[in-house]
Amino acid sequence: MQQRPTVVTVFGILNIVFGASALICIPIGLIISFGLMQAHGNPILDALQGNRVYVLWTLISSVLGILAATVKITAGIGLLKLQAWARITSIGYAIYAICIAIVSMIMTAVVMVPLIQQSHPASGPEGAAAIGGMIGGIAGGIGGSCIALIYPILLLIFMTRPKVKAAFVPQV
């Protein structure tokens, strides 16, 4: 019987933990973005909440995120059971996650940056606060997407290593 490589156990557990975290955090983020956090005259929040592209992207990426989290949890369980489909599913998830992170960076640069630039007050304390918020939002959006690339890249690298591939080949 083939012994499970430690890296398979680690990624199985991480898939489950990260997937479960996403299933909790995505709905909370939606509630904060569209429910509890009303703009109340904040021109940047007004602009973001009033922009159809931003709202549509947020909703679509949230639904995709929930689906991806479910796939990640399922693949994590399969990895722990050394199911061959789980390795392939993990590779597919990694490719998807890399693509969605890149699309998120593009959406931040193309939609959010111009929208925030157009909506902030020109001067005074409000202007300074708006510029600070804009810088934080842009850095958070793009920086968050860059950080989000780490796990799927590592998952892709390790799931394609020869020892890991061999662990998923049925022994006869």
N, CA, C and O atoms as a DFTB+ gen file, in Angstrom:
688 C
 N C O
     1  1       0.835      -1.195       0.000
     2  2       0.000       0.000       0.000
     3  2       0.869       1.244       0.000
     4  3       1.830       1.346       0.762
     5  1       0.521       2.185      -0.859
     6  2       1.250       3.446      -0.992
     7  2       1.009       4.320       0.239
     8  3      -0.134       4.498       0.661
     9  1       2.071       4.858       0.807
    10  2       1.921       5.751       1.950
    11  2       1.598       7.153       1.437
    12  3       2.168       7.618       0.450
    13  1       0.683       7.803       2.121
    14  2       0.278       9.146       1.729
    15  2       1.404      10.132       2.024
    16  3       1.888      10.195       3.154
    17  1       1.832      10.911       1.010
    18  2       2.824      11.959       1.268
    19  2       2.262      12.995       2.240
    20  3       1.078      13.327       2.183
    21  1       3.097      13.495       3.114
    22  2       2.679      14.489       4.102
    23  2       2.045      15.703       3.436
    24  3       1.082      16.267       3.955
    25  1       2.579      16.103       2.298
    26  2       2.060      17.281       1.610
    27  2       0.600      17.086       1.195
    28  3      -0.157      18.056       1.148
    29  1       0.197      15.870       0.898
    30  2      -1.197      15.595       0.533
    31  2      -2.097      15.812       1.755
    32  3      -3.181      16.384       1.641
    33  1      -1.644      15.355       2.910
    34  2      -2.399      15.572       4.142
    35  2      -2.508      17.062       4.452
    36  3      -3.580      17.560       4.796
    37  1      -1.398      17.758       4.327
    38  2      -1.381      19.199       4.606
    39  2      -2.353      19.930       3.688
    40  3      -3.161      20.732       4.156
    41  1      -2.284      19.662       2.388
    42  2      -3.182      20.354       1.461
    43  2      -4.631      19.905       1.614
    44  3      -5.548      20.692       1.382
    45  1      -4.846      18.659       2.000
    46  2      -6.208      18.209       2.276
    47  2      -6.821      19.011       3.414
    48  3      -7.950      19.492       3.311
    49  1      -6.072      19.151       4.495
    50  2      -6.547      19.911       5.656
    51  2      -6.701      21.390       5.300
    52  3      -7.705      22.009       5.653
    53  1      -5.714      21.961       4.603
    54  2      -5.803      23.381       4.227
    55  2      -6.987      23.644       3.306
    56  3      -7.662      24.664       3.449
    57  1      -7.248      22.748       2.368
    58  2      -8.416      22.911       1.495
    59  2      -9.692      22.997       2.326
    60  3     -10.542      23.853       2.082
    61  1      -9.822      22.112       3.302
    62  2     -11.022      22.101       4.141
    63  2     -11.109      23.382       4.978
    64  3     -12.167      24.008       5.046
    65  1     -10.014      23.769       5.607
    66  2     -10.013      24.962       6.466
    67  2     -10.267      26.229       5.642
    68  3     -11.114      27.043       6.010
    69  1      -9.543      26.402       4.531
    70  2      -9.727      27.606       3.713
    71  2     -11.105      27.634       3.064
    72  3     -11.718      28.695       2.946
    73  1     -11.591      26.473       2.644
    74  2     -12.925      26.412       2.049
    75  2     -14.001      26.778       3.060
    76  3     -14.911      27.547       2.752
    77  1     -13.900      26.226       4.272
    78  2     -14.875      26.541       5.323
    79  2     -14.821      28.019       5.696
    80  3     -15.857      28.647       5.915
    81  1     -13.616      28.571       5.768
    82  2     -13.468      30.001       6.059
    83  2     -14.160      30.851       5.000
    84  3     -14.830      31.832       5.322
    85  1     -13.996      30.476       3.755
    86  2     -14.630      31.221       2.669
    87  2     -16.153      31.130       2.762
    88  3     -16.850      32.115       2.519
    89  1     -16.669      29.951       3.112
    90  2     -18.125      29.806       3.232
    91  2     -18.688      30.676       4.356
    92  3     -19.858      31.055       4.316
    93  1     -17.879      30.987       5.337
    94  2     -18.310      31.873       6.422
    95  2     -18.103      33.340       6.036
    96  3     -18.983      34.171       6.261
    97  1     -16.946      33.658       5.457
    98  2     -16.574      35.052       5.212
    99  2     -17.280      35.698       4.016
   100  3     -17.585      36.890       4.058
   101  1     -17.540      34.946       2.973
   102  2     -18.162      35.545       1.786
   103  2     -19.546      36.111       2.104
   104  3     -19.812      37.264       1.765
   105  1     -20.440      35.346       2.743
   106  2     -21.742      35.951       3.079
   107  2     -21.625      37.155       4.019
   108  3     -22.359      38.133       3.874
   109  1     -20.703      37.081       4.977
   110  2     -20.502      38.220       5.888
   111  2     -20.043      39.442       5.091
   112  3     -20.511      40.554       5.335
   113  1     -19.134      39.239       4.146
   114  2     -18.670      40.344       3.302
   115  2     -19.792      40.962       2.490
   116  3     -19.858      42.183       2.342
   117  1     -20.672      40.126       1.965
   118  2     -21.817      40.641       1.210
   119  2     -22.748      41.453       2.096
   120  3     -23.233      42.510       1.691
   121  1     -22.997      40.965       3.298
   122  2     -23.864      41.691       4.238
   123  2     -23.252      43.047       4.571
   124  3     -23.949      44.061       4.598
   125  1     -21.958      43.058       4.823
   126  2     -21.286      44.320       5.152
   127  2     -21.300      45.258       3.950
   128  3     -21.570      46.450       4.096
   129  1     -21.010      44.726       2.762
   130  2     -20.925      45.572       1.569
   131  2     -22.259      46.170       1.155
   132  3     -22.320      47.326       0.735
   133  1     -23.328      45.391       1.272
   134  2     -24.593      45.851       0.715
   135  2     -25.708      46.007       1.737
   136  3     -26.755      46.576       1.426
   137  1     -25.504      45.518       2.935
   138  2     -26.575      45.580       3.917
   139  2     -26.297      46.563       5.023
   140  3     -26.923      47.619       5.111
   141  1     -25.352      46.209       5.865
   142  2     -25.096      46.997       7.059
   143  2     -24.364      48.301       6.774
   144  3     -24.557      49.285       7.488
   145  1     -23.529      48.322       5.744
   146  2     -22.687      49.485       5.496
   147  2     -23.320      50.388       4.439
   148  3     -22.899      50.394       3.282
   149  1     -24.309      51.129       4.839
   150  2     -24.929      52.073       3.919
   151  2     -24.008      53.279       3.768
   152  3     -23.281      53.641       4.694
   153  1     -24.049      53.881       2.611
   154  2     -23.104      54.937       2.272
   155  2     -23.219      56.155       3.187
   156  3     -22.189      56.725       3.547
   157  1     -24.408      56.577       3.577
   158  2     -24.620      57.727       4.449
   159  2     -23.841      58.963       3.989
   160  3     -23.194      59.627       4.798
   161  1     -23.902      59.260       2.731
   162  2     -23.273      60.467       2.212
   163  2     -21.804      60.342       1.890
   164  3     -21.196      61.320       1.455
   165  1     -21.211      59.190       2.082
   166  2     -19.810      58.991       1.728
   167  2     -19.745      58.861       0.212
   168  3     -20.280      57.903      -0.346
   169  1     -19.095      59.815      -0.466
   170  2     -19.118      59.803      -1.932
   171  2     -18.471      58.563      -2.554
   172  3     -18.888      58.129      -3.628
   173  1     -17.479      57.997      -1.910
   174  2     -16.819      56.818      -2.467
   175  2     -17.729      55.602      -2.335
   176  3     -17.894      54.843      -3.290
   177  1     -18.324      55.413      -1.149
   178  2     -19.253      54.292      -0.984
   179  2     -20.480      54.467      -1.863
   180  3     -20.985      53.496      -2.426
   181  1     -20.967      55.709      -1.987
   182  2     -22.094      55.977      -2.898
   183  2     -21.737      55.547      -4.315
   184  3     -22.527      54.892      -4.995
   185  1     -20.532      55.924      -4.753
   186  2     -20.100      55.609      -6.119
   187  2     -19.969      54.097      -6.319
   188  3     -20.406      53.568      -7.341
   189  1     -19.371      53.401      -5.352
   190  2     -19.209      51.948      -5.478
   191  2     -20.556      51.235      -5.472
   192  3     -20.811      50.377      -6.317
   193  1     -21.417      51.588      -4.521
   194  2     -22.709      50.917      -4.422
   195  2     -23.635      51.279      -5.583
   196  3     -24.562      50.533      -5.896
   197  1     -23.384      52.420      -6.218
   198  2     -24.213      52.836      -7.349
   199  2     -23.694      52.367      -8.698
   200  3     -24.358      52.570      -9.715
   201  1     -22.532      51.751      -8.728
   202  2     -21.937      51.308      -9.988
   203  2     -22.375      49.883     -10.298
   204  3     -22.066      48.955      -9.551
   205  1     -23.098      49.713     -11.406
   206  2     -23.632      48.394     -11.775
   207  2     -22.534      47.366     -12.011
   208  3     -22.685      46.206     -11.628
   209  1     -21.440      47.770     -12.629
   210  2     -20.354      46.826     -12.912
   211  2     -19.746      46.323     -11.603
   212  3     -19.511      45.125     -11.441
   213  1     -19.494      47.241     -10.675
   214  2     -18.926      46.859      -9.382
   215  2     -19.870      45.930      -8.624
   216  3     -19.445      44.900      -8.102
   217  1     -21.153      46.295      -8.564
   218  2     -22.129      45.482      -7.846
   219  2     -22.255      44.106      -8.494
   220  3     -22.273      43.090      -7.799
   221  1     -22.342      44.071      -9.830
   222  2     -22.460      42.797     -10.540
   223  2     -21.221      41.937     -10.313
   224  3     -21.339      40.739     -10.054
   225  1     -20.036      42.534     -10.406
   226  2     -18.797      41.792     -10.181
   227  2     -18.759      41.240      -8.752
   228  3     -18.369      40.091      -8.543
   229  1     -19.156      42.040      -7.783
   230  2     -19.158      41.589      -6.397
   231  2     -20.088      40.395      -6.223
   232  3     -19.723      39.422      -5.563
   233  1     -21.271      40.455      -6.799
   234  2     -22.225      39.357      -6.669
   235  2     -21.743      38.101      -7.398
   236  3     -21.798      37.002      -6.847
   237  1     -21.272      38.266      -8.637
   238  2     -20.787      37.116      -9.407
   239  2     -19.575      36.473      -8.731
   240  3     -19.509      35.251      -8.595
   241  1     -18.620      37.299      -8.311
   242  2     -17.420      36.734      -7.685
   243  2     -17.756      36.078      -6.346
   244  3     -17.090      35.123      -5.945
   245  1     -18.768      36.572      -5.659
   246  2     -19.185      35.950      -4.396
   247  2     -19.819      34.582      -4.638
   248  3     -19.517      33.621      -3.931
   249  1     -20.691      34.496      -5.629
   250  2     -21.307      33.200      -5.957
   251  2     -20.234      32.211      -6.402
   252  3     -20.223      31.060      -5.967
   253  1     -19.329      32.667      -7.275
   254  2     -18.235      31.795      -7.712
   255  2     -17.353      31.389      -6.534
   256  3     -16.878      30.255      -6.468
   257  1     -17.138      32.317      -5.608
   258  2     -16.333      32.021      -4.427
   259  2     -16.961      30.953      -3.547
   260  3     -16.262      30.093      -3.010
   261  1     -18.284      31.008      -3.400
   262  2     -18.985      29.991      -2.607
   263  2     -18.895      28.631      -3.300
   264  3     -18.660      27.612      -2.650
   265  1     -19.084      28.621      -4.617
   266  2     -18.951      27.358      -5.366
   267  2     -17.526      26.819      -5.264
   268  3     -17.324      25.626      -5.038
   269  1     -16.539      27.702      -5.431
   270  2     -15.137      27.275      -5.354
   271  2     -14.799      26.753      -3.961
   272  3     -14.056      25.781      -3.827
   273  1     -15.336      27.388      -2.930
   274  2     -15.084      26.930      -1.560
   275  2     -15.658      25.529      -1.347
   276  3     -15.040      24.694      -0.687
   277  1     -16.833      25.279      -1.903
   278  2     -17.451      23.957      -1.796
   279  2     -16.593      22.910      -2.508
   280  3     -16.381      21.812      -1.995
   281  1     -16.106      23.266      -3.693
   282  2     -15.221      22.363      -4.437
   283  2     -13.931      22.119      -3.652
   284  3     -13.435      20.994      -3.594
   285  1     -13.397      23.177      -3.052
   286  2     -12.148      23.052      -2.295
   287  2     -12.324      22.125      -1.089
   288  3     -11.451      21.305      -0.804
   289  1     -13.442      22.254      -0.387
   290  2     -13.711      21.381       0.764
   291  2     -13.833      19.921       0.299
   292  3     -13.251      19.015       0.896
   293  1     -14.597      19.719      -0.768
   294  2     -14.791      18.372      -1.308
   295  2     -13.454      17.771      -1.732
   296  3     -13.169      16.610      -1.437
   297  1     -12.638      18.563      -2.425
   298  2     -11.319      18.079      -2.850
   299  2     -10.431      17.785      -1.645
   300  3      -9.661      16.825      -1.659
   301  1     -10.538      18.610      -0.602
   302  2      -9.745      18.377       0.610
   303  2     -10.072      17.047       1.250
   304  3      -9.176      16.311       1.663
   305  1     -11.355      16.738       1.333
   306  2     -11.774      15.447       1.883
   307  2     -11.252      14.312       0.997
   308  3     -10.759      13.302       1.497
   309  1     -11.367      14.490      -0.319
   310  2     -10.864      13.481      -1.255
   311  2      -9.361      13.289      -1.158
   312  3      -8.870      12.166      -1.269
   313  1      -8.621      14.381      -0.950
   314  2      -7.160      14.265      -0.791
   315  2      -6.832      13.433       0.447
   316  3      -5.932      12.593       0.414
   317  1      -7.554      13.664       1.524
   318  2      -7.300      12.897       2.745
   319  2      -7.601      11.412       2.561
   320  3      -7.040      10.565       3.255
   321  1      -8.490      11.108       1.619
   322  2      -8.838       9.710       1.333
   323  2      -8.048       9.157       0.140
   324  3      -8.302       8.040      -0.312
   325  1      -7.087       9.947      -0.368
   326  2      -6.256       9.570      -1.518
   327  2      -7.090       9.194      -2.750
   328  3      -6.782       8.225      -3.444
   329  1      -8.123       9.952      -3.005
   330  2      -8.958       9.740      -4.185
   331  2      -8.324      10.452      -5.371
   332  3      -8.005      11.637      -5.275
   333  1      -8.136       9.762      -6.476
   334  2      -7.462      10.331      -7.652
   335  2      -8.186      11.573      -8.172
   336  3      -7.539      12.533      -8.592
   337  1      -9.523      11.565      -8.150
   338  2     -10.285      12.714      -8.637
   339  2      -9.986      13.967      -7.815
   340  3     -10.086      15.081      -8.330
   341  1      -9.617      13.798      -6.536
   342  2      -9.369      14.942      -5.656
   343  2      -8.103      15.693      -6.064
   344  3      -8.050      16.919      -5.968
   345  1      -7.083      14.962      -6.519
   346  2      -5.862      15.621      -6.995
   347  2      -6.168      16.434      -8.239
   348  3      -5.734      17.580      -8.357
   349  1      -6.917      15.846      -9.172
   350  2      -7.291      16.546     -10.409
   351  2      -8.179      17.746     -10.085
   352  3      -8.007      18.821     -10.660
   353  1      -9.124      17.563      -9.169
   354  2     -10.004      18.660      -8.768
   355  2      -9.195      19.781      -8.114
   356  3      -9.467      20.958      -8.349
   357  1      -8.214      19.427      -7.303
   358  2      -7.363      20.436      -6.660
   359  2      -6.567      21.218      -7.694
   360  3      -6.401      22.431      -7.568
   361  1      -6.077      20.528      -8.712
   362  2      -5.357      21.209      -9.801
   363  2      -6.311      22.152     -10.531
   364  3      -5.955      23.293     -10.826
   365  1      -7.513      21.679     -10.821
   366  2      -8.507      22.528     -11.478
   367  2      -8.860      23.741     -10.641
   368  3      -8.972      24.852     -11.160
   369  1      -9.035      23.526      -9.338
   370  2      -9.314      24.648      -8.438
   371  2      -8.161      25.650      -8.458
   372  3      -8.389      26.858      -8.519
   373  1      -6.928      25.153      -8.407
   374  2      -5.756      26.041      -8.389
   375  2      -5.719      26.911      -9.639
   376  3      -5.456      28.111      -9.555
   377  1      -5.978      26.317     -10.785
   378  2      -5.986      27.080     -12.045
   379  2      -7.101      28.133     -12.013
   380  3      -6.885      29.285     -12.388
   381  1      -8.297      27.724     -11.560
   382  2      -9.412      28.668     -11.435
   383  2      -9.031      29.823     -10.504
   384  3      -9.245      30.986     -10.847
   385  1      -8.467      29.513      -9.325
   386  2      -8.144      30.533      -8.332
   387  2      -7.098      31.515      -8.851
   388  3      -7.173      32.709      -8.560
   389  1      -6.132      31.029      -9.610
   390  2      -5.132      31.915     -10.208
   391  2      -5.806      32.854     -11.202
   392  3      -5.539      34.056     -11.203
   393  1      -6.673      32.311     -12.041
   394  2      -7.382      33.132     -13.041
   395  2      -8.279      34.168     -12.376
   396  3      -8.294      35.324     -12.799
   397  1      -9.024      33.784     -11.348
   398  2      -9.949      34.712     -10.697
   399  2      -9.183      35.806      -9.954
   400  3      -9.657      36.939      -9.876
   401  1      -8.020      35.489      -9.413
   402  2      -7.203      36.514      -8.747
   403  2      -6.713      37.549      -9.757
   404  3      -6.688      38.745      -9.467
   405  1      -6.328      37.087     -10.930
   406  2      -5.884      38.009     -11.988
   407  2      -7.046      38.881     -12.451
   408  3      -6.885      40.089     -12.629
   409  1      -8.212      38.276     -12.646
   410  2      -9.396      39.040     -13.048
   411  2      -9.752      40.061     -11.970
   412  3     -10.147      41.181     -12.293
   413  1      -9.618      39.694     -10.696
   414  2      -9.900      40.620      -9.598
   415  2      -8.963      41.822      -9.630
   416  3      -9.390      42.953      -9.395
   417  1      -7.691      41.580      -9.920
   418  2      -6.745      42.697     -10.036
   419  2      -7.139      43.627     -11.180
   420  3      -7.087      44.850     -11.051
   421  1      -7.529      43.033     -12.284
   422  2      -7.943      43.832     -13.444
   423  2      -9.195      44.643     -13.095
   424  3      -9.280      45.826     -13.425
   425  1     -10.160      44.013     -12.432
   426  2     -11.387      44.730     -12.050
   427  2     -11.060      45.889     -11.109
   428  3     -11.644      46.965     -11.230
   429  1     -10.150      45.684     -10.190
   430  2      -9.755      46.757      -9.284
   431  2      -9.150      47.913     -10.071
   432  3      -9.496      49.073      -9.846
   433  1      -8.252      47.596     -10.988
   434  2      -7.574      48.642     -11.751
   435  2      -8.499      49.342     -12.744
   436  3      -8.408      50.557     -12.921
   437  1      -9.380      48.596     -13.386
   438  2     -10.207      49.156     -14.466
   439  2     -11.493      49.788     -13.959
   440  3     -11.928      50.810     -14.490
   441  1     -12.108      49.199     -12.940
   442  2     -13.405      49.699     -12.479
   443  2     -13.269      50.549     -11.219
   444  3     -13.741      51.685     -11.174
   445  1     -12.624      49.994     -10.204
   446  2     -12.621      50.676      -8.917
   447  2     -11.753      51.925      -8.887
   448  3     -12.176      52.954      -8.361
   449  1     -10.561      51.855      -9.436
   450  2      -9.662      53.003      -9.371
   451  2     -10.282      54.238     -10.028
   452  3     -10.329      55.291      -9.392
   453  1     -10.759      54.153     -11.275
   454  2     -11.365      55.352     -11.873
   455  2     -12.609      55.819     -11.122
   456  3     -12.846      57.021     -10.999
   457  1     -13.392      54.886     -10.628
   458  2     -14.607      55.231      -9.904
   459  2     -14.270      55.992      -8.631
   460  3     -14.904      57.002      -8.325
   461  1     -13.291      55.524      -7.898
   462  2     -12.886      56.183      -6.658
   463  2     -12.251      57.537      -6.959
   464  3     -12.491      58.506      -6.239
   465  1     -11.444      57.613      -8.015
   466  2     -10.816      58.881      -8.375
   467  2     -11.856      59.947      -8.706
   468  3     -11.684      61.112      -8.346
   469  1     -12.916      59.565      -9.379
   470  2     -13.948      60.514      -9.774
   471  2     -14.817      60.956      -8.612
   472  3     -15.432      62.020      -8.681
   473  1     -14.886      60.173      -7.551
   474  2     -15.868      60.441      -6.506
   475  2     -15.328      61.143      -5.270
   476  3     -16.115      61.560      -4.420
   477  1     -14.015      61.290      -5.139
   478  2     -13.527      61.871      -3.891
   479  2     -13.527      63.389      -3.944
   480  3     -13.337      63.983      -5.006
   481  1     -13.744      64.022      -2.773
   482  2     -13.690      65.480      -2.697
   483  2     -12.290      65.979      -3.032
   484  3     -11.300      65.297      -2.769
   485  1     -12.216      67.139      -3.597
   486  2     -10.946      67.674      -4.098
   487  2     -10.017      68.169      -3.003
   488  3      -8.799      68.056      -3.144
   489  1     -10.556      68.720      -1.907
   490  2      -9.655      69.316      -0.925
   491  2     -10.209      69.160       0.483
   492  3     -11.292      68.616       0.698
   493  1      -9.423      69.658       1.434
   494  2      -9.841      69.631       2.825
   495  2      -9.636      68.272       3.460
   496  3      -9.085      67.359       2.845
   497  1     -10.089      68.148       4.703
   498  2      -9.926      66.880       5.416
   499  2     -10.651      65.728       4.724
   500  3     -10.177      64.592       4.725
   501  1     -11.814      66.037       4.129
   502  2     -12.552      64.992       3.429
   503  2     -11.760      64.479       2.232
   504  3     -11.748      63.281       1.953
   505  1     -11.100      65.392       1.529
   506  2     -10.281      65.005       0.380
   507  2      -9.113      64.123       0.794
   508  3      -8.810      63.124       0.141
   509  1      -8.462      64.505       1.887
   510  2      -7.331      63.719       2.381
   511  2      -7.796      62.331       2.817
   512  3      -7.145      61.327       2.526
   513  1      -8.929      62.287       3.517
   514  2      -9.465      61.000       3.956
   515  2      -9.857      60.141       2.760
   516  3      -9.627      58.931       2.756
   517  1     -10.447      60.766       1.751
   518  2     -10.856      60.022       0.557
   519  2      -9.639      59.465      -0.181
   520  3      -9.661      58.327      -0.650
   521  1      -8.593      60.259      -0.280
   522  2      -7.378      59.797      -0.952
   523  2      -6.755      58.641      -0.162
   524  3      -6.311      57.655      -0.750
   525  1      -6.722      58.764       1.172
   526  2      -6.205      57.680       2.004
   527  2      -7.025      56.411       1.835
   528  3      -6.479      55.313       1.725
   529  1      -8.331      56.574       1.816
   530  2      -9.214      55.428       1.604
   531  2      -9.017      54.812       0.238
   532  3      -9.043      53.591       0.085
   533  1      -8.818      55.679      -0.774
   534  2      -8.607      55.193      -2.133
   535  2      -7.316      54.381      -2.208
   536  3      -7.290      53.299      -2.796
   537  1      -6.261      54.899      -1.619
   538  2      -4.983      54.183      -1.632
   539  2      -5.118      52.846      -0.901
   540  3      -4.631      51.820      -1.376
   541  1      -5.782      52.867       0.254
   542  2      -5.995      51.630       1.004
   543  2      -6.835      50.619       0.241
   544  3      -6.548      49.422       0.244
   545  1      -7.877      51.119      -0.414
   546  2      -8.751      50.233      -1.184
   547  2      -8.038      49.602      -2.368
   548  3      -8.205      48.414      -2.645
   549  1      -7.247      50.398      -3.058
   550  2      -6.509      49.894      -4.220
   551  2      -5.436      48.908      -3.767
   552  3      -5.294      47.823      -4.332
   553  1      -4.678      49.302      -2.734
   554  2      -3.628      48.411      -2.228
   555  2      -4.231      47.124      -1.689
   556  3      -3.689      46.039      -1.899
   557  1      -5.358      47.250      -0.993
   558  2      -6.027      46.062      -0.466
   559  2      -6.546      45.160      -1.571
   560  3      -6.421      43.938      -1.492
   561  1      -7.130      45.761      -2.603
   562  2      -7.677      44.979      -3.711
   563  2      -6.599      44.249      -4.490
   564  3      -6.684      43.041      -4.711
   565  1      -5.591      44.990      -4.899
   566  2      -4.520      44.379      -5.693
   567  2      -3.608      43.533      -4.800
   568  3      -3.223      42.425      -5.172
   569  1      -3.268      44.058      -3.628
   570  2      -2.418      43.299      -2.700
   571  2      -3.088      42.023      -2.242
   572  3      -2.449      40.975      -2.148
   573  1      -4.385      42.110      -1.955
   574  2      -5.136      40.925      -1.549
   575  2      -5.157      39.871      -2.636
   576  3      -5.048      38.676      -2.363
   577  1      -5.301      40.331      -3.887
   578  2      -5.292      39.385      -5.009
   579  2      -3.922      38.729      -5.164
   580  3      -3.826      37.543      -5.480
   581  1      -2.863      39.511      -4.940
   582  2      -1.507      38.935      -5.023
   583  2      -1.298      37.897      -3.923
   584  3      -0.735      36.832      -4.174
   585  1      -1.745      38.201      -2.715
   586  2      -1.623      37.246      -1.614
   587  2      -2.475      36.014      -1.899
   588  3      -2.087      34.890      -1.580
   589  1      -3.643      36.238      -2.504
   590  2      -4.537      35.122      -2.830
   591  2      -3.924      34.168      -3.851
   592  3      -4.392      33.038      -3.994
   593  1      -2.903      34.596      -4.551
   594  2      -2.233      33.737      -5.533
   595  2      -1.312      32.700      -4.882
   596  3      -1.023      31.669      -5.490
   597  1      -0.854      32.957      -3.669
   598  2       0.145      32.088      -3.039
   599  2      -0.367      30.656      -2.889
   600  3       0.290      29.714      -3.331
   601  1      -1.529      30.487      -2.272
   602  2      -2.028      29.132      -2.021
   603  2      -2.281      28.349      -3.304
   604  3      -1.802      27.220      -3.415
   605  1      -3.011      28.892      -4.280
   606  2      -3.244      28.076      -5.476
   607  2      -1.970      27.747      -6.256
   608  3      -1.872      26.679      -6.860
   609  1      -1.005      28.648      -6.246
   610  2       0.260      28.353      -6.936
   611  2       0.972      27.196      -6.237
   612  3       1.459      26.274      -6.891
   613  1       1.032      27.249      -4.906
   614  2       1.660      26.146      -4.163
   615  2       0.887      24.841      -4.355
   616  3       1.489      23.781      -4.526
   617  1      -0.438      24.919      -4.327
   618  2      -1.268      23.731      -4.542
   619  2      -0.990      23.126      -5.913
   620  3      -0.843      21.910      -6.038
   621  1      -0.919      23.959      -6.928
   622  2      -0.635      23.499      -8.296
   623  2       0.743      22.851      -8.382
   624  3       0.896      21.792      -8.991
   625  1       1.724      23.470      -7.789
   626  2       3.085      22.923      -7.828
   627  2       3.137      21.555      -7.146
   628  3       3.661      20.594      -7.709
   629  1       2.590      21.475      -5.930
   630  2       2.710      20.230      -5.174
   631  2       1.826      19.108      -5.722
   632  3       2.214      17.941      -5.655
   633  1       0.660      19.429      -6.256
   634  2      -0.218      18.379      -6.789
   635  2       0.306      17.789      -8.095
   636  3      -0.170      16.742      -8.534
   637  1       1.272      18.443      -8.714
   638  2       1.844      17.923      -9.964
   639  2       3.228      17.285      -9.753
   640  3       3.868      16.879     -10.723
   641  1       3.686      17.195      -8.523
   642  2       4.978      16.552      -8.248
   643  2       4.868      15.038      -8.432
   644  3       3.824      14.457      -8.135
   645  1       5.915      14.403      -8.912
   646  2       5.870      12.960      -9.188
   647  2       5.463      12.095      -7.995
   648  3       4.674      11.164      -8.158
   649  1       5.985      12.383      -6.794
   650  2       5.634      11.570      -5.621
   651  2       4.149      11.693      -5.281
   652  3       3.513      10.720      -4.874
   653  1       3.607      12.894      -5.453
   654  2       2.184      13.098      -5.165
   655  2       1.345      12.381      -6.214
   656  3       0.372      11.706      -5.881
   657  1       1.720      12.527      -7.474
   658  2       0.990      11.816      -8.537
   659  2       0.988      10.311      -8.287
   660  3      -0.036       9.650      -8.458
   661  1       2.134       9.774      -7.884
   662  2       2.270       8.342      -7.648
   663  2       1.371       7.866      -6.506
   664  3       0.885       6.735      -6.520
   665  1       1.153       8.737      -5.517
   666  2       0.321       8.355      -4.358
   667  2      -1.135       8.139      -4.761
   668  3      -1.880       7.453      -4.061
   669  1      -1.540       8.720      -5.885
   670  2      -2.935       8.622      -6.316
   671  2      -3.151       7.542      -7.386
   672  3      -4.267       7.366      -7.873
   673  1      -2.098       6.831      -7.743
   674  2      -2.224       5.743      -8.710
   675  2      -2.668       4.488      -7.954
   676  3      -2.013       4.093      -6.990
   677  1      -3.767       3.857      -8.374
   678  2      -4.228       2.647      -7.668
   679  2      -3.149       1.561      -7.684
   680  3      -2.532       1.296      -8.715
   681  1      -2.939       0.947      -6.531
   682  2      -1.959      -0.136      -6.392
   683  2      -2.630      -1.464      -6.712
   684  3      -3.709      -1.756      -6.196
   685  1      -1.992      -2.276      -7.567
   686  2      -2.562      -3.590      -7.926
   687  2      -1.682      -4.697      -7.428
   688  3      -1.992      -5.871      -7.631
